[in-house]
Amino acid sequence: MASRSSFRATLEYGSDLIHDFCCLSCSEDNKNSEAQHYCQDCAQCYCDVCLQLHNKLHKRHTVLGRKDVDKWSADTVLAGPLVRCEKHAGKILELECVDHRQLCCHVCVSIDHK
């Protein structure tokens, strides 16, 4: 039988469900939460909880809900956290360094992979 703590961890970190859109903030904390909102200014997806925090910091950003999902930026939504550069925040890994066998953003290529 599952213990209370394992049940709480399942609720906190989510299950192995695959969502159409994942919350970026939650995924950076290794949590699995479905995004219900997209901020056009940040170009990021957020769940209901993370959106509340976002809105406290960024009151004038334009946030779209699921009813406007067709207006969400496909580039950013599809890129998600898995293909973003760890060294250069917000940059997408879109190039490959053949010598180092590594995916790179355009900043990495110009600095580290000449």
C-alpha positions in Angstrom: 0.0 0.0 0.0 1.3 3.5 -0.8 2.4 5.6 2.1 1.1 9.1 2.7 4.5 10.5 1.7 4.7 8.7 -1.6 1.2 9.8 -2.5 2.1 13.4 -1.6 5.3 13.1 -3.8 3.1 11.8 -6.7 0.8 14.8 -6.4 3.7 17.3 -6.1 5.9 16.0 -8.9 3.1 14.7 -11.1 2.7 11.4 -12.8 4.2 10.1 -16.0 1.3 11.6 -18.0 2.3 13.2 -21.2 0.8 16.7 -21.7 0.2 18.7 -24.9 2.0 21.6 -23.2 4.2 21.4 -20.1 4.7 24.2 -17.6 8.3 25.4 -18.1 8.8 26.4 -14.4 7.6 23.1 -13.2 9.7 21.1 -15.6 12.8 23.0 -14.5 12.0 21.7 -11.0 11.5 18.2 -12.3 7.7 18.4 -11.9 5.2 17.3 -14.5 2.4 19.9 -14.8 0.2 20.7 -17.7 0.4 24.3 -19.0 -2.8 26.1 -19.2 -1.4 29.5 -20.2 1.2 31.0 -22.5 2.9 34.4 -22.0 3.6 36.1 -25.3 6.2 38.4 -23.7 8.2 35.6 -22.0 7.4 33.1 -24.7 6.8 30.4 -22.0 4.1 28.1 -21.0 2.8 28.1 -17.4 0.4 26.0 -15.2 -2.2 27.8 -13.0 0.1 27.9 -10.0 3.1 29.2 -11.8 1.0 31.8 -13.7 0.0 33.4 -10.4 3.7 33.9 -9.5 4.4 35.1 -13.0 1.6 37.6 -12.9 2.9 39.1 -9.7 6.2 39.9 -11.3 5.0 40.7 -14.8 1.6 42.5 -14.5 1.7 44.0 -18.1 2.6 40.8 -20.0 0.1 39.4 -22.4 -1.0 35.9 -21.3 -3.2 33.6 -23.4 -5.3 30.8 -22.1 -6.0 27.4 -23.7 -9.0 28.8 -25.6 -6.4 30.8 -27.6 -3.9 27.9 -28.0 -3.8 28.5 -31.8 -2.1 31.9 -31.0 0.6 30.3 -28.9 4.1 30.6 -30.5 4.7 27.1 -32.0 8.5 27.7 -32.0 8.7 28.3 -28.3 6.1 25.7 -27.3 7.6 23.0 -29.3 11.2 23.8 -28.3 10.4 23.6 -24.6 13.1 23.1 -21.9 14.8 20.2 -23.6 16.4 22.1 -26.4 17.4 25.3 -24.7 21.0 26.2 -24.0 22.1 25.8 -20.4 24.8 28.4 -20.9 22.8 31.1 -22.7 19.4 31.6 -21.2 16.6 31.6 -23.7 18.7 30.5 -26.7 17.5 27.4 -28.6 19.9 24.6 -29.4 19.6 24.7 -33.2 23.2 23.9 -34.4 25.5 21.0 -34.1 29.3 21.1 -33.6 30.5 18.1 -35.5 34.0 18.2 -33.9 32.6 18.1 -30.3 29.4 16.1 -31.2 27.4 18.6 -29.3 24.2 20.6 -29.9 24.8 24.4 -29.7 23.0 27.7 -29.8 24.4 30.3 -32.1 26.2 32.0 -29.2 28.0 28.8 -28.2 29.1 28.3 -31.8 30.6 31.7 -32.1 32.4 31.5 -28.8 33.3 27.9 -28.1 33.0 26.0 -31.4 35.0 27.9 -34.0 
